[in-house]
């Protein structure tokens, strides 16, 4: 377990883009090619969006985790909904409560913004992640379907 004195959760910054790319690459390595230039452009754009929150976990000035939270209003909720779009902890730092601290940060934001619900999707093969979410009060209530759009 990491001593919380060594762990810092903070707002992600522009100069974190390279480290965030490396973490997202690890998250998506099995499912798709992540174009670094495109990811960094979206990252930069989203840093300025008022309903998107990026946080990084740092240990000794090294980024070891990342979470993104997106807020939006859905008609079927009739309220603000928070969605965790990405949550990743570097494999060397897993099982040290870093993911839990990032999850708590997202929940804190959702609570402060008076969200009705917090949701997330997780790849079906990430059974360990599913167990983590269930252990922390999340339940599997939906299927998520995806389809690539031909360009």
Secondary structure by P-SEA (a helix, b strand, c coil): ccccccbbbbcccccaaaaaaaaaaaaccccccccaaaaaaaaaaacccccbbbbbbbccccccbbbbbbbbbbccccbbbbbbccccccccccccaaaaaaaaaaaaaaaaaccccccccccccaaaaaaaaaaacccccbbbbbbbbcc
